[in-house]
Amino acid sequence: MLSSRARSLPASSTAALDAEIKARITAGADIINLTGGELDFPTPDQAAEGARRAITEGRTRYTPVAGIGPLREAIARRLTEHWGCRYEAAQIVTANGAKQALAQVFTLLCEPGDEVILPAPYWVSFPHMIRLAGAVPVPVPTSDTGFKITPETLLDHLTPRTRVLLLNSPSNPTGAVYERAELLALAEAALEHGLTIVTDEIYGDLVHEGASFTSVASLGPDIAERTVTVGGFSKTYAMTGWRIGFAAAPAPVADALTAVQGHTSSAPSSISQYAALAALTDGTEAELERRAAELSTRRTLMRDGIHALPPLRLTAPPQGGFFAFVNIGALCTRPNEDAGTVARDLLEHAGVAVMPGNDFAAPDHVRLSYGVGTGDIVRALDRIGTYLNTIRTGAHHG
């Protein structure tokens, strides 16, 4: 009954593992969950109140497919003022999360057989979104270049079928953040070869000290004309369950995206749109600054804790987002051992759930979220340290 695309499509490993761990915790298991892609902060009060007002005032009907005008205007204004991207409201299309926006963008940009350059390690859903659009993901290893693709490695992987360069900064899972000069060199190389740049900037507001975020579309009008910027409210505003994201694009792309969405999901929830509007316009900046400081503290705690747990190793300290990408290759001493093996051992013997890097194209890494509280981070690191000591003494391994 199933199409070939459906038969070859696995479930999202990150979503599946996170759901499994949450179910085990609900059933009473003593597990510290570091697998999730969401912060433990609450949705800002302003956003929640915006949603309540929408319900009370009866704003529960269909909205325009691309979203309500005030929200599109607010998103364009924030991109312009905070990220230096000159977008108009007509160039903004809201969606049911950044994930939907990305999937639809590949559908409208790619012909069957077109190739999409994909820096690896990558977020688990990227290659499957590309394949569902009929295109071919072309992973480009970045482990030797600080988890960043370079113009040289980009050119090495170009073919006559290359259509899109996909970027993700700050990166999930690595936490890498491209410097402005690095992005400019990449973007100029992409434009020289007629590529469209799709840039997932969902973590753009979550950058730690020592790094600064640059949006691709801020690099100049010529680059912006070949760039689709995808973002959302899930990470910055801890609004994962509200399912509200957006794409910002040149007008013809925005119009095509609106048409695709009009024939598939239509607009996002009206209530979520008004919550997002309130998050942008009702004074959340002070709260966001407080959360950024807390997240920086957690990142330092996680980074220093990993450094104190050899043979675990941070290939590159996270510069943005809320993930530490940890090399566990030294623990894989037996045939067929990889990140999946290590993650299972940590879960069963240490009561710590981490995300194996196999589906990120990094079977020698695990991803640890520091989107949880400092107490959980300290306890998780302590448990991992105890487990590593048992390996050294030969108490158990397997």
Protein Blocks (a to p, Z undefined) as FASTA:
>chain_A
ZZfklmmpccdfklmmmmmmmmmmmnopacddfkbccdfbdcdfklmmmmmmmmmnopab
ccdfkbpfklmmmmmmmmmmmnopacdfklpccdehjklmmmmmmmmmpcghiacddddd
ddfklmmmmmmnopacddddfklnoopacfklmmmmgcfklmbdcddddddfklpacdfk
lmmmmmmmmmmnopacdddfklmmmccehiacddfklnojklmmmcccdddjklmnopmk
nopadddddfklmmmmmmmmmmmnopadfklmmmmmmmmmnopmlmmmmmmmmmmmmmmm
mmmmmmmmccbdcfbacfehjbdcddfklmmmbghiafklmmmmmmmmnopacddfklno
pakbccddfkbcfklmmmmmmmmmmmmmmmmnomagZZ
